[in-house]
Amino acid sequence: MFKERIDCVIYTLKHRKALNDLAKAHGYHFPFHDLDKVFLYPILGKKLTHKLHRMWSRHHYRNGDIKNKIEAAFDWECARFTKPDKPLDAFETWQKYYPDVDMEDTLDKLDFLKNRTPMWVKNENQA
């Protein structure tokens, strides 16, 4: 049980470093990204920590929107490098899980669109 909690902390620290390395390359810095998880995993365990983190973190989807879209985009983009269970890049994550969130301008600004056509444009052209 305790080893699983420590493994979660290590997993999160690796993700935090990758996210901030990527963000720095784009002129951003998120010193508090997922930091709550580092402290909560050992105390509360994986399930409760995950639930609480998603509830109060502005880079997560809540009530139909994401408040900190830039941090969310970096989170999605670097997850594929640090989280084997999350192989999608930012564009693919947006399209698959959050197509209702207006992320196109943010992803374009960060060059995460890579000249791709968003799903909603494809759907309109097919109609």
C-alpha positions in Angstrom: 0.0 0.0 0.0 2.7 2.5 1.0 4.9 1.5 -2.0 2.0 2.2 -4.4 1.6 5.7 -2.9 5.3 6.4 -3.2 5.2 5.1 -6.8 2.4 7.7 -7.5 4.6 10.5 -6.1 7.5 9.4 -8.3 5.2 9.2 -11.3 3.9 12.7 -10.6 7.3 14.2 -10.0 8.5 12.9 -13.4 5.4 14.3 -15.0 5.8 17.7 -13.3 9.4 18.0 -14.6 8.5 17.1 -18.1 5.6 19.5 -18.1 7.7 22.4 -16.8 10.6 21.6 -19.3 8.1 21.7 -22.2 6.4 24.8 -20.8 9.8 26.6 -20.3 10.6 25.9 -24.0 7.5 27.9 -24.8 8.1 30.7 -22.3 5.8 29.4 -19.5 6.3 28.0 -16.0 3.8 26.1 -13.7 5.6 25.7 -10.4 2.5 24.4 -8.6 1.4 22.0 -11.3 0.2 18.8 -9.6 2.1 19.7 -6.5 -0.9 18.9 -4.3 -0.7 15.3 -5.5 2.9 15.0 -4.3 1.9 15.7 -0.7 -1.5 14.0 -0.7 -0.7 10.7 -2.3 1.2 9.4 0.8 -1.6 10.5 3.1 -4.8 10.0 1.2 -3.9 7.4 -1.4 -4.4 7.4 -5.1 -8.2 7.4 -5.5 -9.1 10.2 -3.1 -6.1 12.3 -4.1 -7.0 12.0 -7.8 -10.6 13.0 -7.1 -9.7 16.0 -5.0 -7.1 17.2 -7.4 -9.5 17.1 -10.3 -12.1 19.0 -8.3 -9.9 22.0 -7.4 -7.3 22.2 -10.2 -8.1 24.8 -12.8 -6.3 22.8 -15.6 -8.9 20.0 -15.3 -12.4 19.8 -16.9 -15.2 21.0 -14.6 -18.7 22.2 -15.4 -18.2 22.1 -19.1 -15.0 24.1 -19.3 -11.3 24.3 -18.4 -10.2 27.5 -16.7 -6.5 27.2 -17.3 -6.4 26.1 -20.9 -2.7 26.7 -21.4 -1.7 24.5 -18.4 -4.2 21.8 -19.6 -2.6 21.8 -23.1 0.9 21.3 -21.6 -0.5 18.6 -19.3 -2.0 16.7 -22.2 1.0 17.2 -24.5 3.6 15.9 -22.1 1.5 13.1 -20.6 2.4 10.9 -23.5 6.1 11.1 -22.6 5.7 10.4 -18.9 2.5 8.4 -18.5 2.4 5.1 -20.4 -1.3 4.8 -19.8 -1.9 8.1 -21.6 -0.3 7.9 -25.1 -2.3 10.7 -26.7 -0.8 14.2 -27.5 -2.6 17.4 -26.7 -4.6 17.6 -30.0 -5.7 13.9 -29.7 -6.7 14.3 -26.0 -8.8 17.4 -26.9 -10.5 15.6 -29.7 -11.2 12.4 -27.9 -12.2 13.6 -24.4 -13.0 17.3 -24.5 -14.2 18.3 -28.0 -16.8 20.6 -26.4 -14.1 22.8 -24.8 -12.9 25.7 -26.9 -9.2 24.8 -27.1 -8.3 25.4 -30.7 -6.8 28.9 -30.2 -4.8 27.7 -27.2 -3.4 24.6 -29.1 -2.7 26.7 -32.1 -0.8 29.3 -30.0 1.4 26.6 -28.6 1.8 24.9 -32.0 0.1 21.7 -30.8 -2.4 21.7 -33.6 0.2 20.7 -36.2 -1.9 21.8 -39.1 -4.6 19.3 -38.2 -8.3 19.8 -38.9 -10.4 19.7 -35.7 -13.1 17.0 -35.6 -16.0 19.5 -35.7 -14.7 20.9 -39.0 -14.5 17.4 -40.5 -18.0 16.7 -39.3 -19.4 20.0 -40.9 -17.7 19.2 -44.2 -19.2 15.7 -44.3 -22.7 16.8 -43.7 
